[in-house]
Amino acid sequence: MQIITADQVLMPGGWQADMDIRIGEDGRIVSVAPMTARAATHADLLLPAPLNLHSHAFQRAIAGLTEARGPDPADTFWTWRRQMYHFLDRLDPDRVEAIAAMVFMEMLEAGYGAVAEFHYLHHTATGQPHADPAEMSARIVAAAQEAGIGLTLLPVLYQWGGCDARPLGDGQRRFGNTPDAFARLHAGAARHLARHGHADDRIGVAPHSLRAVDGAGMAAALALAGGGPVHMHLAEQVAEVEEVEAHSGARPVTWLLDHHDVDARWCLIHCTQMTAQETTRLAATGAVAGLCPITESNLGDGIFDGVRHLHAGGRAGIGSDSNVHIALFEELRTLEYSQRLRDRSRAALATQGTSTGRRLFDMALAGGAQAGGRDAGRIAPGARADMLALDTDNEWLCNRRGDTALDTAIFGGHGAACVTDVWSGGRHVVQQGRHVRRDAICTRFRAAMTALEAGA
């Protein structure tokens, strides 16, 4: 049994001082009680660690490679996507595993306790399935094992190149499956997860988007999901909204809510292009809005209407999507600042009784746990021990307490530098600010990147 003590702990009922937390061999919290003696593992401030609800791990390898303007004078998400597709040809299973392990390590060092991997890179560079159709999923599982991060694996169904059911383009062939082929892939991924994953890992399903999946594909994917998580990209780009509306007669959020029983199992990613009515309708479903503010800024997606959504009782969580920059506290800050810039306001997501940082962090905890189907997001007996420790005795947090310390970590710009320890499902994977396997993971990642940069 692990014993952790802390000067401050954020618990479901609020902040508590001088607490003793015990973690069982199954990675769940056994007890939380007043501290009687300081343990060998002691934290200044202990928080639940949020789940990163949206990641495409392989895209970490192109961070910084798409920032020059191409020949198109109107550089957009769609030009970025073409560049990303071109890069895919050089990614083999070994390199994908090395990149994913690096990404998962960086998430843990940033303070995330688990990840939902929206995994759509399935096939060889020519678009042919591997001998094991779930080979790439197996590599994601292996990377999560190496990093020690809790994983919700979301194999992606991708059928078409657009709403008109046009064939997949060259850059998309590695993603594509028929519903029957996808069912076999999903079953294989589930076997890999059961045999080689952590006991706390989960599997869900991800119909990619309304552009890439037809009605039969959606039905097949939902049947595979059972009671597990369902994730989907939705209403990210204006051109996407226009294409769906031209094809179906309705905007994507409206169409989905009119035709499917969207509920708490669902996590709808981005939703940066919604009307006010769609925002309040989505909030009423109990689904999680999966927000990725750094990537949405990088790609020029638009601004999610967080003020309206949360005011209507909506749920939301945070993801790192393209992994161009993996930074939990910066994701939260970027979300809040986007609201302030749009509305020319301050403390946009705060309430009369809850500070901005606290409301953002509570949102990420609850939304991430729900979206990942993970019994976490709280420091309480029975919960998965996903936890994050911060050092407050420094020039950045200045020994502040409670919500003031949390606000400072998020808005002061140095929250990540204060992370000392992270536990994922009870696994103590970050110690003294450093991942326990950092050297090995970085060495393998750098070798993979060197080969990719050389065009090998």
N, C-alpha and C positions, 0 to 999 in steps of 0.2 A: 504494500500500500504506500502510495506517495502522500506526503504531508507538505502542504504549502501554507505558510502564514502570510498575512498582509496587513499593512497599516490601514488601508482603505479598500473596500470591496464594493463593487456595484452589484447589488442583488435585486431580485424582482421587486422588492418593496422599497428600494432606494439604497442609499449609501449606508454601509455599516463599518465601524472602526474595529480594528484589532480582532481579526477573524482567523479561524483555522479551517482549512479546506482539505478534505481527504478524498483521494481518488483510488478506486478499486482496480483490480487486475483487468476488469472488463472495460476500463476506460471511462466509466461513469463516476460521477461524484457520489460518494457514499454519505458524507456529512458536511455540514457547514455549522460551525459553532464558535463561541467566543474563544479567543486565543488565551491559553494558559502559559505557554512557553513558546518562544520564537524558534521556528524550525530552521533546519539547514538551508532550505529553499524559502526565501522570504522576499516579498515584493513590497515596494512602497504603495503601489496602486494596482489593483487587479480588476480586470474587466472580462466579461464574456468576449470571445473572439468571433466576429461575424463570418458567415460563409460568403465567399465570392461567388455570386450566382450566375455569372456569364463569362466564359473564357473560351477563346480559340487559341490554344497554346502555341500552335505552330507559327502564328503570326508574329510572335515575339522576335523571330529571326529577321523580319524585315523592318524592325523599328529603325528609323533614321534613313531608310533607303527610298522613301517615297515623298520626300519633302521638296524636291526640285520640280518646277513647272515643266510639263511636257509640251508637245507641239500644239495641243488643244488650248486655245486662249482662255477657255472657261474650265479650269481644272476643278474637278468635283469628286464626290464619292465614287462616281462611275469610272473616272480615270484611275483613281487609286485602286479600284477593284481589278482593272485590267493589269496593272502592275503586279498586284498580289497574285493573280492567276499565273502570270509569266514565271514567277518565282517558284511555283509549286513543283515544276518539272524535276527539280534537283533534290527533292525531299524523299528519302527512303525511310524504311522503318527505324533503322538505327539512329538516324539524325532526328527523326520526329521524337523518339524516346529521349534523346539527349536534350533537345530543346524543351520538351515538356517538363523534364525533371528540373531544369533551370528555372522555368516559369513557376513551378509549384514551390520550389525553394524560396524564390523571391516573394511569393505571396505570403509564405509563413513569416519571413523576416519582416514583412510590412505589417503583420498583425492579423492577417486572415487565419481562421481556424480550419477551413475546409473550402472545397471548390466544387462547382457544378460545371463540368467540361462539356460544352456544346460541340460535339465531335463529328465533323463531316468529311474529314480527309480519309477516305476509306480504301481506295484502290491504288494500283500502280500508276506510273506516269503516263501510260498509254490508255488508262481507263479500265484495264482488266482487273478483275478481282484477284487478290492473292490466293494462294492455295488454301489458306484459312481465310475466309471472307472477313473475319473479325481480327485479322492480324494487327491492324493499326489500333483497334480498341485495346488489344492486349498490351500494346506498347504504352498506351496512356495509363493503363492499370499498373504496369511495371514502373513507370515514372512516378506515379503517386506513391507506390510502395517505397521507392528509393528516398523520396522526399519526406515520407511519413505523413502526408496530408490526407485527411478524410475526403473521399471522392464520391460525388454523385455523377455517374457517367450517363451522358445523354447522347446516344447514337442518333444521328440526324438522317431523316428521309429527305432526299433531294431527287425529284423526278424530271423536272422540265426547266427549260431556259427562260420561261416566261408564262404569263397567264394563258397565252394562246397555245400552250403545249408544244412549243417549238423545241427541237432537239437541243440537248446540252451543247454548249460551245466547247472549244478546245480546253479552256481553262477550267471547265466544270466537270469534265468526264471522270475525274477522280472522286467526285462526290456521288455520282448518280446510282440509283437503284430503282428497280420496280418494287411494288409492295411485297411480292413474294420473296425476292432476293433480300430485301431489307429485313423481312421476318427471320430469315436464316442468319443474317448478320447479327441482328439483335439477340437472337438465342445464343450465338457464339460469344458475343460480348458478355452476356449474363453468366455464361459458364466460366469465362476467364475471371470475371469479378468474384464469383463464388469460390473459385479454387485458389486464386492468388491475391485477392484484395484483402483489405482490412475487414474485420467483423462489422465495423460501423459504416461501410460503404453501401451505396444504393445505386440502382439503375432506374432510369426513366426513359422518356422518348422525346424526340424533338422533330416534328414536322417543320422543315426549315422556314417556310414562309408561304403566304398565299400565292406568290408568284411561282414557287417551285414545286408545290404539291397540289394535286387535284383532289376532287371530292372522294374518290375511291381510296387514294393514298391517305388522306386525312382519317378516314374511317378505319383503315388498317392500322395506322399508327396509334390511334386512340385505343383500339382493341388490345394492342400490345402493352399499353401503359398500365392497364388495370387501375389500381388505386394509386399508382406512383406519379411522380412529377411529369407534367407536360409543358415543354418550353417551345416558344415560337417567336421568330422575329416578326414585328408588326409595326407598320406605319413609321418607318425610319426616315424615308426620303420622299420628297414631293413627287418625283417621277414614279416612284412605286405606288403612291396613293392614286395618281392619275391612271396608271396602267390597270390597277385592280378595279377602279371605278368604271373605266371604259369597258372592261370585260364583264363585270358582274352587275353593274348598275348601282353599286354602293361603295362607299369608302371602306378600306379594309377593317377598321375597328367596328364600324357599324355592321358590315357583312358578317364578321365573326360572331358578334354578340347576337345577331338575329338568327344565325344558323347553327350555333353550337351552345351547349350547356356549359359555359365558361364558369368555373368555380374555383375553390381554393387550391385545387391541384395545379392550376395553370400559372405559368410565369410568362408574361408577354414583354418581349425585349424591345427597348427604346421607346416606342410610342411617342416620338417627338413631333409627330404630325397629326394631332388630334384636335377636333373642335371642342368647344366647351361642353357641349352635350355628350360627346363621346367620352370625355374625361370623367364626368360624373357617372355615366353609365358603367364605365369600367370600374370605378371605385366601388360601386354597389355590388359587384360580382364576388368580391372577396379574393380575386386573383391578385398576384403580385406584379407590379410594374417593375421590370428589370432594367435599372438605369446604369449607364456606363458613361458618366459625365466627361472623363478625360478623352475617351475614344470618340464620343459624340462631338466634342469640341474639335478634336484632331481631324475628323472627317466632315465637319460642317453639317452635321445632321439637323441641328435645330435644338430647341430648348423644351424639355419636358415641363408641362404645367404642374409643377410640384405643389404650388400654393393651393390651387383649386382641388387637385387630387387628394391631398392630405386633409384639407378642410372638409371634403366630402366623405371622410372616413376611409380613404383608399390606403392600400398597403403597397410598400415599395422596398426594394433592396438595391444593393450596389454590386456591380461586376466590373472586371477590367477588360473584357472584350478582346480587342486587338493586342493587348499587353504592350502597347507602345511605351507605357510608363506604369509600373505596378506600385501603387501608393494609396493605401486605404484612406488615410487622413486627407489626402489631396482630392480623392474622389468626392468625399463628403463636402469639402470646402468648395470644390468646383460646382457642385450641384447648387449649393446655397448662393454662391456668387452669380450664377446664371440667372437665378430668380431676381436678385437685386439689380442686375444690369438691365433685365427686361422691364422691370416695373419701377426702376429708379427708387428703390426702397432700401431699408436695412432690416436685419433680423427677420428675413422674409418667412422662414419656416419655424420660427419660435412661436410660443404661445405665452399667454400671460403668466403661466405657472412653470413653464419649461424653457430653458435656454436653447439657443439654436443648436449648439453642439450636442447637447443631450437628446434633443428630439431627433436629430440626424442619426445619432448612434443607436438609439432605441429602434428607429425605423429599420436600419441596416440589420440589426440583430434579429428582429422578428421576421422581416421580409426574407432575409437570407435563409433562416432555418426553415421557414415554410416552403420556399422555392426549392430547396435542396432535399425536402422530405427528411430532414435531419433533426433529431431530438436534442437540440442544442440552443444556443442563444441566451442562456441564462446560467447563473451560478446558483444551483439549487440541487438538493439530493435527487438522484435519479437521472439527471441530465448528462449528456455526453460532455466530457471535460474538454471543451474548446475554450481556452482561456489565454489572456494577453496581459502581460505585466509591464508596467511603465515605471521608470525611474523618475522621481519628481525632484530629487535633490541636485538640481543643475540650474544653469542660467536660463534655460528655456521654460521650465515649469515652475521654478522658484518655490518649491514646496507648497504649491497651491493644493486645494482640497476640493473634492466633490465635483460638481458640475463646472466650477471655475477651472479646475485642472483639465477637465475634458475639453472645454471650450478652447483652452490655451493650446492643448495638443493638436486640435483640429485647425484652428485659425492662426496660431503662432508660427506655423511653417516648419516646426522641428519635431513634430510628434513622432515620426519614424525614428529619429535619432534617440528617442527615449525608450524604445522597445527593448526590454532586456530578456524576456522569456515568452515563449509561446508553446502551448500544449494543443495538440489536435487529437481528439478522442483519447486523451490521457497520455499520449506520446509527447515527451518533453523534447521537442525538436529544435527549438531555438533556446540557446543558453548564453547568457552574457552578450546578447545582441547578435549572435552568430549561429547560423544553422550548423547542426552537429556534423553534417556531411558536405559542408560548403566546398572544401578543397576538391574532393573527388567529382562532385557535380559540375563545378566550374571548369575543371580540366577537360572533362568529356565534352561539355558545351563548346568550349573554345576550339577544340579539335574539329568538331562538326562545323562550326562557323568558318574556320580557316579553309576547310575543304569546299564549303559553299561559295565563299568569296573567290576562291581560285577557279571556280567553275567545274570542279571535279565531280 
